[in-house]
Amino acid sequence: MHFIVVGAGNVGSLLVDIASRSRNDVVVVEHDVTRANDVANEYDCLVLNEDATREETLKEAGAARADALISTLELDATNLFVCLLATELGIPTVVSVLHQPEHRELFRKMGVNAVKSPDQLAAESLYRTARQPAIIDYMPVEDDAEVFEIDVADAAPIAGQTLEEARSGGLIPGDVLVVAVVPEDGSGPRIARPTTEIGAGDRLTVYSGRGTDPAVTDLFGFFDDYR
């Protein structure tokens, strides 16, 4: 794939590293000469020390054959302008860092996929880990709904039961679904079925319409989690 990465700061440099290691064709546009030189010296990719808000710059970066453009600049307004140029040039996928949540709707209306800034994501993740250490990883879905990973504690009410037994016994709420199981014995991930028996130490992937409130985490044996 042909990627155009706009901005070679902390986020942009990480993107270049990931995309390059995946053997994609990467072009970086960076206005700052020092950053541009640093990326050019470290990665095997084309680096343009140019202004990405100029249409000619994006054309030089290969907009005509690009599969995606990712803008990682420090201002939402600049990111949005670059993304608008990219959509006008017909780049199929346009993504931007979003620094101010109130701007999300504007990006959406312009057909741009906006992702929270890394600083905000890191802060939210740190807060979540301190607040609910039982949750290994999570992904918001919509409103309160989330998909998360959690290990089953020894004292978990669900341990030793099949999912069908746990649901018929009222342990699993109607808006909670165990999606996948990674058994403690290391036998590899499997799809969770009604006949799947849950054991202590198993790692579960769970969808919850109510998020990770105590009624959900208690099911997996984390009674002292945040309330």
Phi, psi and chi 1 to 4 in degrees:
 res  aa     phi    psi   chi1   chi2   chi3   chi4
   1 MET       -  152.8  -63.4  180.0   68.6      -
   2 HIS  -105.3  113.7 -176.9   82.8      -      -
   3 PHE  -109.5  138.6  -75.8   91.2      -      -
   4 ILE  -109.9  119.6  -60.7  174.6      -      -
   5 VAL  -107.8  119.9  176.9      -      -      -
   6 VAL  -100.8  116.7  177.3      -      -      -
   7 GLY   101.1  128.2      -      -      -      -
   8 ALA  -119.6   38.9      -      -      -      -
   9 GLY   -78.3 -154.9      -      -      -      -
  10 ASN   -59.3  -46.9  -67.5  -25.1      -      -
  11 VAL   -70.1  -47.8  178.0      -      -      -
  12 GLY   -60.4  -40.5      -      -      -      -
  13 SER   -64.7  -39.6  -63.9      -      -      -
  14 LEU   -64.5  -40.3  -73.4  171.8      -      -
  15 LEU   -61.7  -43.5  -78.7  170.5      -      -
  16 VAL   -60.8  -42.9  172.9      -      -      -
  17 ASP   -60.5  -48.1 -179.2   61.6      -      -
  18 ILE   -64.3  -48.6  -66.1  168.7      -      -
  19 ALA   -65.9  -37.0      -      -      -      -
  20 SER   -69.1  -42.6  -62.4      -      -      -
  21 ARG   -64.3  -25.0  -77.0 -169.8  -74.5  106.8
  22 SER   -87.0   10.2  -60.8      -      -      -
  23 ARG    64.0   37.1  -61.5 -177.4 -179.9  179.9
  24 ASN   -90.6  160.7  -66.4  -69.6      -      -
  25 ASP   -86.8  113.6  179.4   22.4      -      -
  26 VAL  -117.6  132.8 -179.0      -      -      -
  27 VAL  -121.8  129.6  177.4      -      -      -
  28 VAL  -108.6  134.9 -179.4      -      -      -
  29 VAL  -114.4  116.6 -179.0      -      -      -
  30 GLU  -139.2  123.8  171.5   54.6   61.3      -
  31 HIS   -76.4  -30.4 -168.8 -101.6      -      -
  32 ASP   -79.2  123.9 -177.7  -88.8      -      -
  33 VAL   -65.6  -37.1   64.2      -      -      -
  34 THR   -65.7  -46.6  -58.9      -      -      -
  35 ARG   -63.1  -41.8  -72.7 -179.1  176.2  178.0
  36 ALA   -60.0  -44.0      -      -      -      -
  37 ASN   -66.7  -39.4  -71.9  -24.5      -      -
  38 ASP   -60.4  -45.5  -72.9  -15.7      -      -
  39 VAL   -67.8  -41.0  171.7      -      -      -
  40 ALA   -62.5  -34.8      -      -      -      -
  41 ASN   -76.7  -26.2  -69.6  -29.2      -      -
  42 GLU   -95.7  -30.5 -173.5  167.7   -6.3      -
  43 TYR  -122.7  150.6  -60.8  102.1      -      -
  44 ASP   -87.1   77.0 -177.5   19.5      -      -
  45 CYS  -151.4  162.1   63.9      -      -      -
  46 LEU   -79.4  130.0  173.7   63.0      -      -
  47 VAL  -120.8  124.5  179.5      -      -      -
  48 LEU  -104.1  117.9  -58.9  179.0      -      -
  49 ASN   -86.4   74.4 -179.1 -150.1      -      -
  50 GLU  -138.8  176.3  -58.6  -73.5   -9.6      -
  51 ASP   -93.8  115.0 -179.1    0.4      -      -
  52 ALA   -72.1  -10.2      -      -      -      -
  53 THR   -82.0    1.8   62.7      -      -      -
  54 ARG   -98.1  129.8  -64.5  176.9   60.7 -109.9
  55 GLU   -58.0  -39.3 -176.8  175.4  -36.7      -
  56 GLU   -62.2  -32.7  -71.2  -55.8  -45.7      -
  57 THR   -64.7  -44.8  -61.0      -      -      -
  58 LEU   -67.0  -34.9  -63.0 -172.1      -      -
  59 LYS   -64.7  -40.9  -72.5 -179.2  177.7  178.8
  60 GLU   -65.3  -29.9 -173.9 -179.5   -7.7      -
  61 ALA   -76.7   -4.5      -      -      -      -
  62 GLY    96.2   33.7      -      -      -      -
  63 ALA   -56.5  -32.9      -      -      -      -
  64 ALA   -65.1  -26.4      -      -      -      -
  65 ARG  -115.8    4.0   64.9 -178.0 -173.3  -81.8
  66 ALA   -70.7  139.3      -      -      -      -
  67 ASP   -87.6  -29.3  -63.9  -70.9      -      -
  68 ALA  -158.6  150.0      -      -      -      -
  69 LEU  -123.2  134.2  175.8  142.9      -      -
  70 ILE  -122.5  120.7  -52.5  171.7      -      -
  71 SER  -104.3  125.5 -170.9      -      -      -
  72 THR  -123.6   29.4   68.2      -      -      -
  73 LEU   -73.1  170.7  -59.1  173.7      -      -
  74 GLU   -86.8  -11.1  -63.6  175.8   -3.0      -
  75 LEU  -120.3  133.3  -64.7  175.9      -      -
  76 ASP   -59.3  -39.7  -77.1  -11.4      -      -
  77 ALA   -61.9  -41.7      -      -      -      -
  78 THR   -69.8  -42.0  -45.4      -      -      -
  79 ASN   -58.2  -44.4  -78.5  -39.3      -      -
  80 LEU   -63.7  -41.2 -176.0   58.4      -      -
  81 PHE   -64.0  -43.5 -171.4   81.6      -      -
  82 VAL   -61.9  -42.4  170.3      -      -      -
  83 CYS   -66.3  -36.3  -70.0      -      -      -
  84 LEU   -64.4  -41.2  -72.1  176.1      -      -
  85 LEU   -60.8  -41.6  -76.4  179.3      -      -
  86 ALA   -63.2  -42.2      -      -      -      -
  87 THR   -67.7  -37.4   56.6      -      -      -
  88 GLU   -65.5  -29.4  -71.7  179.3   -1.1      -
  89 LEU   -85.5    0.9  -70.0  171.6      -      -
  90 GLY    83.5   18.2      -      -      -      -
  91 ILE   -69.0  124.9  -62.4  177.1      -      -
  92 PRO   -62.5  -42.0  -20.0   30.8      -      -
  93 THR  -121.6  124.1  -58.9      -      -      -
  94 VAL  -126.6  123.6 -179.5      -      -      -
  95 VAL  -129.4  145.8 -176.7      -      -      -
  96 SER  -141.5  148.7  174.2      -      -      -
  97 VAL   -68.5  141.2  167.8      -      -      -
  98 LEU  -117.3  118.6  178.9   69.3      -      -
  99 HIS   -92.8  -33.0  -62.6  -76.0      -      -
 100 GLN  -116.3  112.5  -60.4  -65.3  -33.6      -
 101 PRO   -54.7  -30.8  -25.4   34.5      -      -
 102 GLU   -67.3  -12.7   58.9  -91.6   24.9      -
 103 HIS   -89.9   -3.7  -64.0  157.2      -      -
 104 ARG   -57.5  -43.6 -179.5  176.6  -62.8  -81.3
 105 GLU   -64.0  -36.3 -176.5   62.8   16.7      -
 106 LEU   -63.8  -44.4  179.5   58.6      -      -
 107 PHE   -61.5  -41.8  -82.7   78.9      -      -
 108 ARG   -61.9  -44.1 -172.2 -166.4   65.8   78.1
 109 LYS   -62.1  -28.9  -72.2  179.5  178.3  178.9
 110 MET   -87.7    3.3  -60.6  -59.4  177.0      -
 111 GLY    78.1   24.4      -      -      -      -
 112 VAL  -108.3  130.6  178.3      -      -      -
 113 ASN   -79.3  117.7  -66.1  -44.9      -      -
 114 ALA  -109.6  133.3      -      -      -      -
 115 VAL  -116.6  139.4  178.8      -      -      -
 116 LYS   -53.5  150.9  -70.9 -179.0 -179.2  178.6
 117 SER   -63.9  147.7   72.7      -      -      -
 118 PRO   -56.5  -36.4  -25.8   34.6      -      -
 119 ASP   -62.5  -42.2  -70.5  -18.8      -      -
 120 GLN   -68.2  -41.9 -175.0  175.5    2.2      -
 121 LEU   -62.2  -41.4  -71.4  171.5      -      -
 122 ALA   -65.0  -43.0      -      -      -      -
 123 ALA   -63.2  -43.2      -      -      -      -
 124 GLU   -64.1  -39.8  -69.6  177.7   -1.9      -
 125 SER   -66.9  -42.2 -179.1      -      -      -
 126 LEU   -63.2  -43.4  -70.6  168.1      -      -
 127 TYR   -62.4  -42.8  170.2   73.2      -      -
 128 ARG   -64.9  -40.4 -178.7   62.9  173.3  -89.3
 129 THR   -64.5  -40.5  -59.4      -      -      -
 130 ALA   -70.2  -35.8      -      -      -      -
 131 ARG   -76.1  -40.0  176.1  177.5  176.7  -96.5
 132 GLN  -139.1   78.6  -70.2 -172.6  -58.4      -
 133 PRO   -63.8  -16.1   20.4  -32.1      -      -
 134 ALA   -69.8  -25.4      -      -      -      -
 135 ILE   -82.1  119.2  -54.4  -57.9      -      -
 136 ILE   -79.7  -45.7  -62.3  161.7      -      -
 137 ASP  -153.5  156.7 -160.9    3.5      -      -
 138 TYR  -153.3  159.6   71.6   97.2      -      -
 139 MET  -142.5  116.2 -179.5 -176.1   71.9      -
 140 PRO   -61.8  144.7  -18.0   30.5      -      -
 141 VAL  -108.3  -67.0  178.2      -      -      -
 142 GLU  -165.6  141.5 -172.5  174.4   -1.4      -
 143 ASP    54.1 -122.9  -62.7  -32.1      -      -
 144 ASP   -89.2  -10.6  -67.3  -29.7      -      -
 145 ALA   -66.8  141.1      -      -      -      -
 146 GLU  -146.4  156.2  -68.1 -178.9  -24.3      -
 147 VAL  -112.1  130.4  174.7      -      -      -
 148 PHE  -143.2  162.5   62.3   89.5      -      -
 149 GLU  -109.5  141.3  -75.4 -173.2  -35.9      -
 150 ILE  -153.4  143.4 -169.1  168.1      -      -
 151 ASP   -90.0  144.8  -71.0  -22.0      -      -
 152 VAL   -84.3  121.3  179.2      -      -      -
 153 ALA   -75.8  161.3      -      -      -      -
 154 ASP   -58.2  -37.6  -68.8  -19.9      -      -
 155 ALA   -92.3   14.0      -      -      -      -
 156 ALA   -65.0  132.3      -      -      -      -
 157 PRO   -57.4  -27.9  -25.0   34.5      -      -
 158 ILE   -81.9  -17.3 -162.1  174.0      -      -
 159 ALA   -62.7  133.6      -      -      -      -
 160 GLY    87.6    0.3      -      -      -      -
 161 GLN  -114.3  153.2  -61.4 -165.8   45.9      -
 162 THR   -78.8  161.8   66.3      -      -      -
 163 LEU   -63.9  -34.5  -69.0  172.8      -      -
 164 GLU   -64.4  -43.3 -173.8  174.7   35.1      -
 165 GLU   -64.8  -42.9  -69.1  169.1  -18.1      -
 166 ALA   -65.2  -37.4      -      -      -      -
 167 ARG   -73.3  -44.4 -169.6  170.9  -65.2  -78.7
 168 SER   -66.8  -25.7   62.5      -      -      -
 169 GLY   -85.4    2.2      -      -      -      -
 170 GLY    83.2    7.2      -      -      -      -
 171 LEU   -72.8  -42.0  -78.6  176.9      -      -
 172 ILE   -94.3  117.5  -57.3  178.7      -      -
 173 PRO   -61.9  159.2  -20.5   32.1      -      -
 174 GLY   -64.3  -25.1      -      -      -      -
 175 ASP   -99.1   19.1   57.9   -7.6      -      -
 176 VAL  -121.1  132.6  173.8      -      -      -
 177 LEU  -135.7  123.5  177.5   67.6      -      -
 178 VAL   -80.9  120.8  177.8      -      -      -
 179 VAL   -95.2  -42.9  178.8      -      -      -
 180 ALA  -146.8  157.0      -      -      -      -
 181 VAL  -132.1  132.7 -178.7      -      -      -
 182 VAL  -111.7  103.4  179.0      -      -      -
 183 PRO   -62.6  151.9  -21.1   33.5      -      -
 184 GLU   -63.5  -26.7 -173.8 -174.0   27.0      -
 185 ASP   -73.9   -0.6   62.5   14.6      -      -
 186 GLY    76.8   19.2      -      -      -      -
 187 SER   -77.9    0.2   57.5      -      -      -
 188 GLY    99.7  158.2      -      -      -      -
 189 PRO   -67.9  148.9   25.4  -33.4      -      -
 190 ARG  -145.3  155.5   62.1  177.2 -172.6  -98.8
 191 ILE   -68.3  135.9  -64.1  172.3      -      -
 192 ALA   -78.5  124.8      -      -      -      -
 193 ARG  -119.5  163.6  -54.7 -174.5 -173.2  -78.4
 194 PRO   -53.5  -31.7  -27.9   35.8      -      -
 195 THR   -87.7   -1.4   55.1      -      -      -
 196 THR   -70.1  124.9  -61.1      -      -      -
 197 GLU   -90.8  132.9 -177.7  173.6  -39.0      -
 198 ILE   -94.6  129.8  -55.8  -58.6      -      -
 199 GLY  -116.3  156.7      -      -      -      -
 200 ALA   -59.2  135.5      -      -      -      -
 201 GLY    92.5  -12.6      -      -      -      -
 202 ASP   -66.7  146.2  -70.5   -8.5      -      -
 203 ARG  -102.8  125.3  177.8  162.5  -64.8 -178.3
 204 LEU  -112.0  144.3  -51.8 -178.5      -      -
 205 THR  -103.4  123.3  -59.8      -      -      -
 206 VAL  -127.2  136.0 -178.4      -      -      -
 207 TYR   -99.8  131.6  166.7   82.4      -      -
 208 SER  -133.8  122.8  172.3      -      -      -
 209 GLY   -70.4  -17.0      -      -      -      -
 210 ARG  -108.5   11.6   66.1 -177.0   70.3 -176.2
 211 GLY    74.6 -150.9      -      -      -      -
 212 THR  -108.8   53.8   55.8      -      -      -
 213 ASP   -75.6  165.6   71.1   11.0      -      -
 214 PRO   -55.6  -30.8  -28.4   36.5      -      -
 215 ALA   -62.2  -24.1      -      -      -      -
 216 VAL   -91.0  -50.5  177.1      -      -      -
 217 THR   -67.2  -29.0   55.1      -      -      -
 218 ASP   -59.5  -34.0  -76.8   -0.7      -      -
 219 LEU   -57.4  -30.9  172.9   63.6      -      -
 220 PHE  -101.1    8.7  -53.6  107.5      -      -
 221 GLY    94.5   16.3      -      -      -      -
 222 PHE  -106.5   72.6  -65.0   93.7      -      -
 223 PHE   -74.9  -21.5  -51.8  105.5      -      -
 224 ASP   -98.8    9.3  -64.7  -32.7      -      -
 225 ASP   -65.8  168.5 -142.2   -7.4      -      -
 226 TYR   -53.7  137.5  177.0   83.6      -      -
 227 ARG  -128.5      -  -64.2  177.4 -178.9  -86.0
